[in-house]
Structures are given as C-alpha cells and as structure tokens.
Amino acid sequence: MKTAQEIRSQILETVSRNGGHLASSLGAVEICLALAEVFDPKVDKVVFDVGHQAYAWKILTDRAERFRTLRQLDGLSGFPNPLESPYDAAVAGHAGVALSVAEGYAAARDRKGTHEHVIAVIGDSSIVNGTSFEALNNCAAATNKVIIVLNDNEMSISKPAGSFARFLGHLISGVRYNRVKAAAEKAGHALKLTFLRGLYHLLESRVKSLFLANSYFENFGIRYIGPVDGHDLAALKAAFTVAKEDKRSVIVHVVTKKGKGYPPAERNPTRWHGVGPFDLANGMPVAVSADDTWSDVFGRAVCAAARKDERVVALTAGMMTGTGLMPFAREFPRRFFDVGIAEGHMVAFAAGLAAGGLRPVVAVYSTFLQRAIDQVMHDVCIARLPVVFCVDRAGIVGADGVTHQGLYDYAMLRMLPGLTIVEPKDAEDLRIMLEEALKRPGPTVIRYPRGSAPEHLDPVKPAKTPRIALWVTPDWLAKANAIAQELGDVEVVPVRYLKPLDTERLARQRAKGMEIASLENGCLLGGLGEAIGADRRFGWPDEYIAQGKPAELEARYGLDAPTLVAALRKES
C-alpha cells in the first residue's frame, strides 16, 4: 500500500496539471489510508460526504493508474460515483447527505442479516447541514450500528476544552483501553454483575460531558471517540478498530489540517480549496486571465447597490469567495450572512429578511440552488417576496462533472408563478439587471455562467433577409453570433428575459414565416426551446453530462459552432 507521502505526491502532481479540489484531499490522506487498512473496501461501505476529501480513496481503490485522468474527458470523476467504481458507495458531489445514505445502507444490512460495516466520512462543514442533523436524530431508530468519521479541519466545529480533554479522548479511543474495558464487562456479566455495565457507561458519559465539547453526540445514542490526530496513522487505525469492534453506533472525531503537506495550501486552504492548473514549484496558476469573471462583476455590482440602499443584504451558503461576495463581506460585514452549507435554510432566511423589509441578494451556484427549490417556491414565490437570486455557474461548468453542471435551474424554476428570470448578455447588462431586480416588488432570478464576462456584447445583424430566428441563452451569444455571421440569414435573439418571454417578438417572427430555432446552455427538457415552441432545438440532452472541458463536451454533443452551422444550413 502506498504511503501518505506517496499519495500526496500523486495528488499534487495530478491536480497541478488538471486542476481540482486540493486542500481537503491533502488533509484526508491518512483517514483514507486508515479506512483502507482497518476495513475491507470490497465489502464494507464507505460513504463520503462530498468528494473533496476522496482523492486518496480513489488512489487506494484500484484507480491509481487512472488517477492522472482526473476531471478529464472520459477520465475519472472528481467525485465518488458508484458507476465509476464499486468501491464508491454513493455519489458524493453535494454536501450533507452521507449520514442519511449510510443509515440507509446500515438499515438494509440489519434487515438482511449481513455483517458489513458502514462508514460515513463527513467533513467540509457538512455536519452543520440540516440533512446531517436530521440523520443524527434518526440514527438510533434506523440502525443498530453505523460508524461516522467526523473530519474536523478546525474550521467548522469547536475544539474540545483543554489538554485533559485531548488526553481523555486518546484514552477512550485506545484499543488497549477498550479491550480491557470489554473484558471487564464480560467478566462482570458472567458474575451476574451487569449493573456495573450501566454504572460504567453512566460514569463514562458524565466524565466526557464534563470535559468534551462535542459529547452531545452521545445524546443521539452515538458513542463519541476522540479527538484523534488525523495525521497520525497509528492513532487513526486504533480509533477505527475500536469503532469497528463496538456494537453501537460510533462517531470518531478526527482533527486534520487542510492542505497538509503542501505549504501554500496549508497557509491558505480557502484559496486552495478548488484550483485550476498551477506550477507545483511556486504555486502560481498556469494561466491567469486579466478579464473579470461574472462573479467579479456581480460582487462589485452588489457592493454598489448596497452603498445606495442600506436595505440591501447579501447571503451565501459557504461560498463567499466563489460567488464573488468577499468584497461585500469586507465592506458590509453586518449586512453579510454566510449560513454555511445550508441552502434550504438560506432561502427561507432570505424570505424572512425580505418580509422584514430588507432586500436580500442570495448568491448561489446553480447546482446548489437545486437543494432549495421548495423554499424558493414555498417561502419566497407564493408570498411574492422581493428576494434576488444571483445564480452563478449556470450552464455547463466542465471539469467538476455530473454533480456540478448548472443545466437544470431554468427548467426547474420557470414553472413557478410570479418569478422573473433574466440572464445578462454582458457585464453592463448584469449591473442593469441587478438594479432592476432590487426595485422589483417580487422575486427575481439572475443567472450567469462560469468564466469571463465581456464588458459589452450585442447580437450581430443579419446580412440578408433572415430565414431563421435563433433564440439563444445570452451566455452563448458569442457562439450564436459566429453562426449568424457564417450563415448570413440568421436573426440572433439573446433571450435576456427568460420569464416572462418576449412573446410579441416571437409572434412577429412567426408571422413573417421565419423558422424558430433555440440554442440553450441548459437541458432541453423544460428549457427555452420548449418554452417558445421552437421548430428546432439545440441544447443538452436528457442525460447526465460528465466531466470534460466545455469545448470538448460541446463538440461531443453537437453544440459547437461548426456542427450547429451545418445543422442550421439544412433546409427545414
């Protein structure tokens, strides 16, 4: 089996070339090693809560040779996926669900009478997600035994109080101590002294409650072990062996350091959470764009809006940097809310803020807004509250793959009455649309893609009488312009207002006998083409889109400009 240093070297070499989630995976190497040694990966079920921490697990479970293809077209996914490997117990791209899935595995095992172990590895602040708390509440009722590995990177859960608590945690998790305890209990049982067992457990629980800040897990019927040094392989193996041998559900509290083994990532784990290709020697990005990203433009626009209107507040769910809200948090700390990985709570919280007279701006990735669709409808739209949803990473995102493609937000949201949905064609448009949304009396969604934002971009005018009206989501306006310039008889319509649609313009084009085509960076089912009744529809098909560079994926699915030109050139 590879050493921790060898695994870290392989992770660093691959991520420096392909990009990926680095800091968390570097911090969880020893956890994965200990799991692979103490448990049987072919039989036992290891459920990761988000795959940010699972790169080492891929390397240790028959994917070391293919690891260089991480996040590449037809290569390994950046997240665990059972369709990729039988060693991956569940899809793990979104946080907060590992314990629920693990409990399901364990309950199925109990019902079948088999004996495999089920382990949930929870980290990256996932334990504060509402679904995790629901699973904790249900654990004792659902199963007799599940093992939880709490990967605490010292950023989410408070430390136990003092050195004695750490000493007691090591004592309680020691294999020798627990085996002696078990032998004593067995002897007591044989001598009909079973009352000692209850007395012992009461004493153990009370002592831990006195000294350990995280002993509240015991109240859920889950034994607490730890804290354990997450980079001490022997200590981890000892703790996992204790958890394995215990007949009860157990939580092993492991303290790790994000970015372990790579100094730049250790110093700034937030910066190194998810990275593009970089120079391994100095940590500098391989490619640096001078252009503003859509997130940058949004971040400055919401700051400008807040300076004009003190009612403006901003919210995010653990994505302050990614969504561009860092400048807002610095300038308006009392008007900024990072709720952690809790999207459903964030949207309901925003509804309360709006009902209370404020103007909340919710910044969220498209893929993560999926987790709060009910709150968007129930708490915001029905009450017609003026919440602004700024939906980042809408459309294909590329290397993060199937769990992160932002292809479904429009199809999911356009059915909701009273919700305005817009998409800017350029940076100037985004600033205007945010100003409009903050004045609108009801809810608004502003969706925009990953990547650079052009400052100004208009549709080209057709060179001759248009035969085709090409309605396009504005993030693909440049592509639509290229198609129109090649064909000459295409009128490009960037659909800035996705709901309500410009039905009058559509009717005029129909009256002229024009063919209506749609081109959308979203799923075809329920999408723009369906909304306008397009004669020909181009977009992402009814399947989950795996990882790859956007250009590679577009070419594979016939959504690149040359293929679209050929398709539209054919007479209908």
C-alpha positions as CSV (number, residue, x, y, z in Angstrom):
1,M,0.0,0.0,0.0
2,K,1.2,3.5,-0.8
3,T,2.5,5.8,1.9
4,A,0.8,9.1,2.8
5,Q,3.7,10.9,1.2
6,E,3.4,9.0,-2.0
7,I,-0.3,9.6,-2.2
8,R,0.1,13.3,-1.5
9,S,2.8,13.5,-4.3
10,Q,0.4,11.8,-6.7
11,I,-2.5,14.1,-5.8
12,L,-0.3,17.2,-6.2
13,E,1.1,16.1,-9.5
14,T,-2.3,15.4,-11.0
15,V,-4.1,18.4,-9.6
16,S,-1.3,20.8,-10.6
17,R,-1.9,19.5,-14.2
18,N,-5.7,19.1,-14.3
19,G,-7.0,21.3,-11.5
20,G,-9.3,20.0,-8.8
21,H,-10.2,20.2,-5.1
22,L,-6.8,20.1,-3.4
23,A,-6.7,21.3,0.2
24,S,-9.4,18.9,1.5
25,S,-8.0,15.9,-0.2
26,L,-4.5,16.6,1.1
27,G,-5.9,16.8,4.6
28,A,-7.7,13.5,4.4
29,V,-4.9,11.2,3.1
30,E,-4.3,9.4,6.5
31,I,-8.1,9.0,7.0
32,C,-8.4,7.1,3.7
33,L,-5.3,5.0,4.4
34,A,-6.6,4.0,7.8
35,L,-10.1,3.2,6.4
36,A,-8.5,1.0,3.7
37,E,-6.4,-0.9,6.2
38,V,-8.9,-1.3,9.0
39,F,-12.0,-2.1,6.9
40,D,-12.5,-4.2,3.8
41,P,-13.2,-1.8,0.9
42,K,-14.6,-4.7,-1.2
43,V,-17.2,-5.5,1.4
44,D,-17.7,-2.6,3.7
45,K,-19.4,0.6,2.6
46,V,-17.6,3.9,2.8
47,V,-19.8,6.9,2.1
48,F,-18.0,10.2,1.6
49,D,-19.8,13.5,2.2
50,V,-18.6,15.4,-0.8
51,G,-15.7,14.0,-2.7
52,H,-13.4,16.9,-1.9
53,Q,-11.7,14.5,0.6
54,A,-11.8,11.3,-1.5
55,Y,-8.9,11.6,-4.0
56,A,-6.7,9.4,-1.8
57,W,-9.6,6.8,-1.6
58,K,-9.6,6.7,-5.5
59,I,-5.8,6.0,-5.5
60,L,-6.1,3.3,-2.8
61,T,-9.0,1.5,-4.5
62,D,-7.6,0.3,-7.9
63,R,-7.6,3.7,-9.6
64,A,-4.0,4.8,-9.0
65,E,-3.0,4.2,-12.7
66,R,-6.0,6.2,-14.0
67,F,-5.7,9.0,-11.4
68,R,-3.8,11.1,-14.0
69,T,-7.1,11.3,-15.9
70,L,-8.9,13.0,-13.0
71,R,-11.6,15.5,-14.2
72,Q,-10.7,14.8,-17.9
73,L,-13.0,13.8,-20.7
74,D,-13.6,10.0,-20.3
75,G,-11.4,10.0,-17.2
76,L,-12.0,9.7,-13.5
77,S,-14.7,11.9,-12.0
78,G,-13.6,14.5,-9.4
79,F,-16.1,13.0,-7.0
80,P,-17.1,9.4,-5.9
81,N,-19.5,7.7,-8.2
82,P,-20.7,4.1,-8.0
83,L,-20.9,4.0,-11.8
84,E,-17.2,4.6,-11.9
85,S,-16.1,2.1,-9.2
86,P,-17.7,-0.5,-6.9
87,Y,-15.5,1.0,-4.1
88,D,-17.6,4.2,-4.2
89,A,-20.7,3.5,-2.2
90,A,-22.6,6.7,-3.3
91,V,-22.4,9.8,-5.5
92,A,-20.8,12.5,-3.4
93,G,-20.8,15.9,-5.1
94,H,-23.2,17.8,-2.7
95,A,-22.7,18.0,1.0
96,G,-24.8,16.9,3.9
97,V,-26.2,13.6,2.8
98,A,-23.6,11.0,3.6
99,L,-25.0,10.1,7.0
100,S,-28.5,9.6,5.6
101,V,-27.2,7.4,2.8
102,A,-25.1,5.4,5.3
103,E,-28.0,4.9,7.6
104,G,-29.9,3.5,4.7
105,Y,-27.1,1.1,3.9
106,A,-26.9,0.1,7.6
107,A,-30.7,-0.4,7.9
108,A,-30.7,-2.6,4.7
109,R,-27.8,-4.6,6.2
110,D,-29.7,-5.1,9.5
111,R,-32.8,-6.2,7.7
112,K,-30.8,-8.7,5.5
113,G,-28.8,-10.0,8.5
114,T,-25.4,-9.4,6.9
115,H,-22.4,-8.0,8.7
116,E,-20.6,-5.4,6.6
117,H,-19.6,-2.2,8.2
118,V,-21.0,1.1,7.0
119,I,-18.9,4.2,7.4
120,A,-19.9,7.8,6.7
121,V,-17.0,10.2,6.3
122,I,-18.3,13.7,7.0
123,G,-16.2,16.9,6.5
124,D,-16.0,20.3,4.9
125,S,-18.6,21.7,7.4
126,S,-21.2,19.2,6.2
127,I,-22.1,18.3,9.8
128,V,-23.9,21.6,10.1
129,N,-26.2,20.9,7.1
130,G,-29.8,20.3,8.1
131,T,-29.9,16.9,6.5
132,S,-27.0,15.8,8.7
133,F,-28.9,16.8,11.8
134,E,-32.0,15.0,10.6
135,A,-29.9,11.9,10.1
136,L,-28.4,12.2,13.5
137,N,-31.8,12.5,15.0
138,N,-32.9,9.3,13.1
139,C,-29.8,7.3,13.6
140,A,-30.8,5.3,16.7
141,A,-34.2,4.5,15.3
142,A,-32.9,3.5,11.9
143,T,-30.0,1.2,12.7
144,N,-28.1,-0.6,15.4
145,K,-24.7,0.3,14.1
146,V,-23.1,2.9,11.8
147,I,-19.7,4.5,12.0
148,I,-19.2,8.2,11.5
149,V,-15.8,9.7,10.8
150,L,-16.0,13.4,11.5
151,N,-13.2,15.1,9.6
152,D,-12.8,18.3,11.6
153,N,-10.4,20.6,9.7
154,E,-10.5,23.1,12.6
155,M,-12.8,25.4,10.6
156,S,-16.3,24.2,11.5
157,I,-16.6,22.5,14.9
158,S,-15.2,24.0,18.1
159,K,-12.4,22.2,19.7
160,P,-12.8,20.3,23.0
161,A,-11.8,22.3,26.0
162,G,-8.2,21.9,27.2
163,S,-5.4,19.4,27.1
164,F,-7.1,17.0,29.5
165,A,-9.9,16.6,27.1
166,R,-7.5,15.6,24.4
167,F,-5.8,13.1,26.8
168,L,-9.2,11.6,27.7
169,G,-10.1,11.4,24.1
170,H,-6.9,9.4,23.4
171,L,-7.5,7.2,26.4
172,I,-11.1,6.4,25.4
173,S,-10.1,5.7,21.8
174,G,-7.1,3.5,22.7
175,V,-7.5,-0.1,21.5
176,R,-5.9,-1.5,24.6
177,Y,-8.1,0.5,27.0
178,N,-11.3,-0.5,25.1
179,R,-10.4,-4.2,25.0
180,V,-9.6,-4.2,28.8
181,K,-13.0,-2.5,29.4
182,A,-14.8,-5.0,27.2
183,A,-13.1,-7.9,29.1
184,A,-14.1,-6.4,32.4
185,E,-17.6,-6.0,31.3
186,K,-17.7,-9.6,30.1
187,A,-16.4,-10.9,33.4
188,G,-18.9,-8.8,35.2
189,H,-21.7,-10.2,33.1
190,A,-20.5,-13.8,33.9
191,L,-20.6,-13.0,37.6
192,K,-24.1,-11.6,37.3
193,L,-22.7,-8.1,37.9
194,T,-24.4,-6.5,34.9
195,F,-25.3,-3.5,37.0
196,L,-21.6,-2.5,36.7
197,R,-22.0,-2.0,33.0
198,G,-24.7,0.6,33.4
199,L,-22.8,2.2,36.2
200,Y,-19.7,2.3,34.0
201,H,-21.5,3.8,31.0
202,L,-23.1,6.4,33.2
203,L,-19.7,7.4,34.6
204,E,-18.0,7.4,31.2
205,S,-20.8,9.6,29.8
206,R,-20.7,12.0,32.7
207,V,-16.9,12.4,32.6
208,K,-17.0,13.0,28.9
209,S,-19.8,15.5,29.2
210,L,-17.7,17.4,31.7
211,F,-14.6,17.7,29.5
212,L,-15.6,17.2,25.9
213,A,-17.4,20.0,23.9
214,N,-18.6,17.5,21.3
215,S,-20.1,14.9,23.7
216,Y,-23.6,15.9,22.6
217,F,-23.4,13.1,20.1
218,E,-23.9,10.7,23.0
219,N,-27.4,12.2,23.3
220,F,-28.2,10.8,19.9
221,G,-27.3,7.3,21.0
222,I,-23.9,7.6,19.3
223,R,-20.7,6.8,21.1
224,Y,-18.1,9.6,20.8
225,I,-14.4,8.8,20.3
226,G,-11.8,11.5,20.0
227,P,-10.4,13.9,19.2
228,V,-7.9,11.9,17.2
229,D,-4.9,13.4,15.3
230,G,-6.0,13.0,11.7
231,H,-2.4,12.8,10.5
232,D,-1.3,10.1,13.0
233,L,-1.9,6.9,11.1
234,A,-1.4,4.6,14.1
235,A,-3.9,6.6,16.2
236,L,-6.4,6.6,13.4
237,K,-6.2,2.8,12.9
238,A,-6.6,2.3,16.6
239,A,-9.6,4.5,16.8
240,F,-11.2,2.9,13.7
241,T,-10.6,-0.5,15.2
242,V,-12.4,0.5,18.4
243,A,-15.3,1.8,16.3
244,K,-15.3,-1.4,14.3
245,E,-15.4,-3.6,17.3
246,D,-18.1,-1.7,19.2
247,K,-21.6,-2.9,18.8
248,R,-23.1,0.6,19.0
249,S,-23.0,3.4,16.5
250,V,-19.8,5.4,16.9
251,I,-18.6,8.8,15.9
252,V,-14.8,9.2,15.6
253,H,-13.8,12.8,15.8
254,V,-10.7,13.4,13.7
255,V,-8.8,16.7,13.6
256,T,-7.0,17.4,10.3
257,K,-5.2,20.2,8.6
258,K,-6.5,21.3,5.2
259,G,-3.7,21.4,2.6
260,K,-1.4,19.1,4.7
261,G,1.9,18.5,3.0
262,Y,1.8,21.5,0.6
263,P,2.8,24.7,2.4
264,P,0.9,27.1,0.1
265,A,-2.3,25.2,0.7
266,E,-1.7,24.9,4.4
267,R,-1.3,28.7,4.7
268,N,-4.4,29.5,2.7
269,P,-6.8,26.5,2.5
270,T,-9.6,28.6,1.2
271,R,-7.6,29.7,-1.8
272,W,-6.6,26.1,-2.4
273,H,-10.0,24.5,-1.9
274,G,-10.6,24.3,-5.7
275,V,-7.9,25.3,-8.1
276,G,-7.0,25.3,-11.8
277,P,-3.7,24.0,-13.1
278,F,-0.7,25.5,-11.3
279,D,3.1,25.4,-11.1
280,L,3.9,22.9,-8.4
281,A,7.2,24.6,-7.5
282,N,5.8,28.0,-6.7
283,G,2.0,27.6,-6.5
284,M,1.4,30.1,-9.3
285,P,-1.5,29.5,-11.7
286,V,-0.5,28.3,-15.1
287,A,-3.0,30.6,-16.8
288,V,-4.1,33.9,-15.4
289,S,-6.9,35.9,-17.2
290,A,-7.0,39.7,-16.9
291,D,-10.7,39.6,-17.7
292,D,-13.3,40.0,-15.0
293,T,-15.3,36.9,-14.3
294,W,-19.1,37.1,-14.0
295,S,-18.6,36.6,-10.2
296,D,-16.3,39.6,-10.0
297,V,-18.8,41.8,-11.9
298,F,-21.6,40.6,-9.6
299,G,-19.5,41.2,-6.5
300,R,-18.8,44.9,-7.4
301,A,-22.4,45.4,-8.5
302,V,-23.9,44.3,-5.3
303,C,-21.5,46.5,-3.3
304,A,-22.5,49.4,-5.4
305,A,-26.2,48.7,-4.8
306,A,-25.6,48.4,-1.0
307,R,-23.9,51.8,-1.0
308,K,-27.1,53.3,-2.4
309,D,-29.6,51.3,-0.4
310,E,-29.0,50.3,3.2
311,R,-31.7,47.7,3.0
312,V,-29.5,45.5,0.7
313,V,-28.0,42.5,2.4
314,A,-26.2,39.5,0.8
315,L,-26.3,35.8,1.6
316,T,-24.3,32.8,0.7
317,A,-24.0,29.2,1.7
318,G,-20.4,28.6,2.4
319,M,-19.3,30.1,-1.0
320,M,-18.2,33.6,-0.2
321,T,-15.1,33.5,-2.3
322,G,-16.6,31.5,-5.2
323,T,-19.6,33.7,-5.6
324,G,-17.7,37.0,-5.5
325,L,-19.0,38.2,-2.2
326,M,-15.7,38.7,-0.5
327,P,-15.6,42.4,-1.2
328,F,-19.2,42.8,0.2
329,A,-18.3,40.9,3.3
330,R,-15.4,43.2,4.0
331,E,-17.2,46.4,3.3
332,F,-20.5,45.5,4.9
333,P,-19.8,42.8,7.5
334,R,-23.1,43.5,9.4
335,R,-25.1,43.1,6.2
336,F,-23.5,39.8,5.1
337,F,-24.7,36.4,6.1
338,D,-22.7,33.2,5.4
339,V,-25.0,30.4,6.6
340,G,-22.7,27.5,5.9
341,I,-23.7,24.6,3.8
342,A,-27.4,25.1,4.3
343,E,-29.1,26.2,1.1
344,G,-32.6,25.5,2.2
345,H,-32.2,27.5,5.4
346,M,-30.5,30.3,3.4
347,V,-33.5,30.8,1.1
348,A,-36.1,30.6,3.9
349,F,-33.9,33.0,5.9
350,A,-33.8,35.4,2.9
351,A,-37.6,35.2,2.8
352,G,-37.8,36.4,6.4
353,L,-35.3,39.2,5.7
354,A,-37.4,40.3,2.8
355,A,-40.7,40.1,4.7
356,G,-39.0,42.2,7.4
357,G,-38.3,45.0,5.0
358,L,-34.8,44.3,3.7
359,R,-33.7,43.5,0.1
360,P,-31.8,40.2,0.3
361,V,-29.5,39.1,-2.5
362,V,-28.8,35.4,-2.5
363,A,-25.6,34.3,-4.3
364,V,-25.6,30.6,-5.0
365,Y,-24.3,28.2,-7.7
366,S,-26.9,26.7,-10.0
367,T,-26.2,23.2,-8.9
368,F,-26.6,24.1,-5.2
369,L,-29.8,26.0,-5.7
370,Q,-31.3,22.7,-6.6
371,R,-31.2,21.9,-2.9
372,A,-33.6,24.7,-2.1
373,I,-36.2,24.7,-4.8
374,D,-39.0,24.0,-2.3
375,Q,-38.0,27.1,-0.2
376,V,-37.9,29.2,-3.4
377,M,-41.5,28.2,-4.1
378,H,-43.0,27.9,-0.7
379,D,-41.2,30.7,1.2
380,V,-40.5,33.2,-1.5
381,C,-42.6,32.9,-4.6
382,I,-46.0,32.2,-3.0
383,A,-45.6,35.3,-0.8
384,R,-44.2,37.3,-3.7
385,L,-41.3,38.4,-1.6
386,P,-38.5,40.6,-3.2
387,V,-35.6,38.2,-3.0
388,V,-33.0,38.4,-5.7
389,F,-31.3,35.1,-6.5
390,C,-28.0,35.5,-8.3
391,V,-27.4,32.1,-9.8
392,D,-23.7,31.6,-10.6
393,R,-22.2,28.7,-12.7
394,A,-25.4,28.4,-14.7
395,G,-24.9,26.2,-17.8
396,I,-22.1,23.7,-18.4
397,V,-19.2,24.0,-15.9
398,G,-16.9,21.4,-17.3
399,A,-14.4,19.5,-15.2
400,D,-16.4,19.3,-12.0
401,G,-18.7,17.0,-13.9
402,V,-22.1,15.5,-13.4
403,T,-22.9,16.8,-9.9
404,H,-22.0,20.4,-10.7
405,Q,-23.3,21.1,-14.2
406,G,-25.7,24.0,-14.0
407,L,-28.1,22.8,-16.6
408,Y,-31.3,22.5,-14.7
409,D,-32.1,25.7,-12.8
410,Y,-34.1,27.3,-15.6
411,A,-36.2,24.2,-16.3
412,M,-36.9,23.8,-12.6
413,L,-37.7,27.5,-11.9
414,R,-39.6,28.7,-14.9
415,M,-42.8,26.8,-13.8
416,L,-43.1,28.9,-10.6
417,P,-45.7,31.7,-10.9
418,G,-44.6,35.2,-10.2
419,L,-40.9,34.5,-10.6
420,T,-38.9,36.7,-13.0
421,I,-35.9,35.0,-14.6
422,V,-33.3,37.0,-16.5
423,E,-29.9,36.4,-18.0
424,P,-27.4,39.2,-18.9
425,K,-25.5,39.2,-22.2
426,D,-22.5,41.1,-20.8
427,A,-21.1,42.8,-17.7
428,E,-23.0,46.0,-18.3
429,D,-26.2,44.1,-18.6
430,L,-25.6,42.3,-15.3
431,R,-25.3,45.6,-13.4
432,I,-28.5,46.9,-15.0
433,M,-30.4,43.7,-14.2
434,L,-29.3,43.7,-10.6
435,E,-30.6,47.3,-10.2
436,E,-33.9,46.4,-11.8
437,A,-34.3,43.3,-9.6
438,L,-33.7,45.3,-6.4
439,K,-36.6,47.6,-7.5
440,R,-38.9,44.8,-8.5
441,P,-41.7,44.1,-5.9
442,G,-41.4,40.3,-6.4
443,P,-38.7,37.6,-6.7
444,T,-36.1,37.6,-9.4
445,V,-33.5,35.1,-10.7
446,I,-30.4,36.4,-12.4
447,R,-28.5,33.5,-13.9
448,Y,-25.0,33.8,-15.4
449,P,-22.2,31.3,-16.4
450,R,-18.8,30.5,-15.1
451,G,-15.9,32.3,-16.7
452,S,-15.0,35.7,-18.1
453,A,-17.7,38.3,-18.7
454,P,-17.5,40.5,-21.8
455,E,-18.0,44.2,-20.9
456,H,-20.3,44.8,-23.9
457,L,-21.7,42.3,-26.5
458,D,-24.6,42.8,-28.9
459,P,-26.1,40.4,-31.4
460,V,-24.9,40.7,-34.9
461,K,-27.4,41.9,-37.6
462,P,-28.2,39.5,-40.4
463,A,-26.5,40.2,-43.7
464,K,-29.7,39.4,-45.7
465,T,-33.3,38.8,-45.1
466,P,-33.4,36.4,-42.1
467,R,-34.7,32.9,-42.7
468,I,-34.1,31.7,-39.1
469,A,-34.7,33.4,-35.8
470,L,-32.1,31.9,-33.4
471,W,-33.3,32.4,-29.8
472,V,-30.2,31.9,-27.6
473,T,-29.4,32.0,-23.9
474,P,-27.1,35.0,-23.6
475,D,-24.2,33.1,-22.3
476,W,-23.9,31.5,-25.8
477,L,-24.4,34.8,-27.6
478,A,-20.9,34.9,-29.0
479,K,-21.4,31.4,-30.4
480,A,-24.8,32.4,-31.9
481,N,-23.1,35.5,-33.5
482,A,-20.4,33.3,-35.1
483,I,-23.2,31.0,-36.5
484,A,-25.1,34.0,-37.9
485,Q,-22.0,35.5,-39.5
486,E,-21.3,32.2,-41.2
487,L,-24.9,31.7,-42.5
488,G,-25.9,35.3,-43.1
489,D,-29.6,34.7,-42.9
490,V,-30.0,34.3,-39.1
491,E,-31.5,36.8,-36.8
492,V,-29.9,36.3,-33.3
493,V,-32.2,36.9,-30.4
494,P,-30.4,36.9,-27.0
495,V,-33.2,35.9,-24.5
496,R,-32.3,38.3,-21.7
497,Y,-35.8,37.9,-20.2
498,L,-36.3,34.1,-19.9
499,K,-39.5,34.7,-18.0
500,P,-41.7,36.5,-19.0
501,L,-40.7,35.9,-22.6
502,D,-41.0,38.4,-25.4
503,T,-44.0,36.7,-27.0
504,E,-44.8,39.7,-29.2
505,R,-41.4,39.4,-31.0
506,L,-41.9,35.7,-31.3
507,A,-45.3,36.2,-32.9
508,R,-43.9,38.8,-35.4
509,Q,-41.2,36.3,-36.5
510,R,-43.8,33.6,-36.9
511,A,-46.0,35.9,-38.9
512,K,-43.0,36.5,-41.3
513,G,-42.7,32.8,-41.8
514,M,-39.3,32.6,-40.1
515,E,-38.1,29.3,-38.7
516,I,-37.7,29.5,-35.0
517,A,-34.6,27.8,-33.5
518,S,-33.4,27.7,-30.0
519,L,-29.9,27.3,-28.6
520,E,-29.5,27.0,-24.9
521,N,-26.8,26.2,-22.4
522,G,-29.2,24.1,-20.4
523,C,-31.3,21.0,-20.6
524,L,-33.7,20.7,-23.5
525,L,-36.5,19.1,-21.4
526,G,-38.4,22.0,-19.9
527,G,-36.0,24.5,-21.3
528,L,-36.0,27.6,-23.6
529,G,-36.9,25.7,-26.8
530,E,-39.9,24.1,-25.1
531,A,-41.0,27.5,-23.7
532,I,-41.1,29.2,-27.1
533,G,-42.2,26.1,-29.1
534,A,-39.1,26.2,-31.3
535,D,-39.1,24.3,-34.5
536,R,-35.6,23.1,-33.9
537,R,-34.0,22.9,-30.5
538,F,-30.3,22.7,-29.6
539,G,-29.2,22.1,-26.0
540,W,-28.1,19.5,-23.6
541,P,-29.9,16.1,-23.9
542,D,-31.8,14.1,-21.4
543,E,-28.8,12.5,-19.7
544,Y,-26.3,13.5,-17.0
545,I,-23.2,15.2,-18.5
546,A,-19.9,14.0,-17.2
547,Q,-16.7,15.9,-16.8
548,G,-14.5,17.5,-19.5
549,K,-13.6,20.8,-20.8
550,P,-16.7,22.8,-22.0
551,A,-15.4,22.9,-25.6
552,E,-14.9,19.1,-25.6
553,L,-18.3,18.5,-24.3
554,E,-20.0,20.9,-26.7
555,A,-18.2,19.2,-29.6
556,R,-19.2,15.7,-28.3
557,Y,-22.9,16.7,-28.1
558,G,-23.0,18.6,-31.4
559,L,-23.2,22.0,-29.7
560,D,-20.1,23.5,-31.2
561,A,-20.4,26.3,-33.8
562,P,-19.3,24.3,-36.9
563,T,-21.8,21.5,-36.2
564,L,-24.6,24.0,-35.5
565,V,-23.8,25.8,-38.7
566,A,-24.1,22.6,-40.6
567,A,-27.4,21.7,-38.9
568,L,-29.0,25.1,-39.5
569,R,-27.8,25.3,-43.1
570,K,-30.1,22.4,-44.0
571,E,-33.5,23.4,-45.2
572,S,-36.3,22.6,-42.7
